[in-house]
Structures are given as C-alpha cells and as structure tokens.
Amino acid sequence: MLRKELRWVGKAALLFVIAVILQSLILSRVSILGVTADLFLILTVVVGLGRGSLEGAVFGFLAGLVHDTIYFQILGVHSLIFVLVGYFVGMFVTRFGTVNLWAIFVLAGVSSFAAQLVFGVVQFAMGPRAAFFAMVGTQMIPEAVFDALIAIPIYALLVRVRILTAPGPEKVQAGAGAE
C-alpha cells in the first residue's frame, strides 16, 4: 500500500513540474479572447476527478501555493480556493458516480468560474475598487469556458498515460475516489 502512495506522490510531483513549466512558459503567453488558461486549477479539478476529495484537496493546496508564488500574489488565497475546488470536485465524483465528458466540462467550468469569483471578491475587498461586474463578463466567463474546454483533453491524456485512473462504479460505491 505504501508503494502505491509513493508512486502517486511521484506522479503528483511530476505533474507539478510539468504544470509550472507549461503555465509559466507557454500558457501564460497564449491568450484567447483576452484570457489565459489556469493549468493549476485545471489539474486540481482533474486530480479531484481521478483521485477523490482528499487527494484533490491536498493537490489543490500545493497547486495554490505554487500559483501564488509564481505570480507574486498574496500567499494562501489560491491555496484556500483550490483546496475547496479539489475537495468539492472529489465529493461530486464520490456522490454521483462515474465521470463522463459533460461532467468534466461542467465541473471544470463551474470550478473555474467559482474560483475566479471568490478571488475577485477577495481582491475587491482588499484592494482598489475595480469594475468587478465588468470582469465577470469580460474575464471570468470566457476563462471558465476556456478552462473547461482544456480540462477534457488533459483528463483524457492523464488517464491514458496512467497517471490517473478513471473512477468506476465499484470504486465510487465503496467510497474511494481512487485505487
């Protein structure tokens, strides 16, 4: 059992290294409709889908710390948001069973929008009063759709290369989101 857990920790560390490289070098420079994809959030959703609520929350915490560190933001805000995202996505899979493409799309889109909304409210409360409701239409909704579209091939790729396992009905009924 310890061997499987160590193998998962190695896979998660590899995901972090790849995510940092892709997010900082490539995805932060690719803009569609003025928004960029948030690979850390997408991976948190995907890990929550594939591994369950505990692993999704732990991965989300670490991804949030890395996100805040890379973008020089207030340390811990994205960690809290990503912990909640990873936990609730994992709970959704545990509660409702197997995962299909529409569930991935909807969960990634809703998670992205909710994460941006919470972060926007925190920034609105702490910083200068920006046009918050204008950001909802021009930034939050397009990024949520963009993140949802990217989450599907990332999930499929990670299941294909066996970094994640697709949850089956027997695993979900037993209460575990992963092996």
NORKAGI-V169628 format. One record per pair of residues at least 6 apart in sequence whose C-alpha atoms are under 6 Angstrom apart, sorted by the first residue. I is the first residue (numbers start at 1). J is the second residue. Records with the same first field share a line. If there is no record, write none. Layout:
I: J  J
This chain:
28: 36
35: 143
37: 147
40: 63
42: 151
44: 56  60  86
45: 86
46: 155
47: 56
48: 56  86  89  90
49: 90
50: 164  165  166
51: 177  178
52: 90  177
53: 87  90  91
56: 86  87
57: 83  86  87
60: 82  83  86
61: 79  82  83
64: 78  79  82
65: 79
68: 75
81: 115
94: 172  177
97: 169  172
98: 167  168  169
105: 148
108: 148
109: 144  145  148
112: 144
113: 140  144
158: 164
159: 165
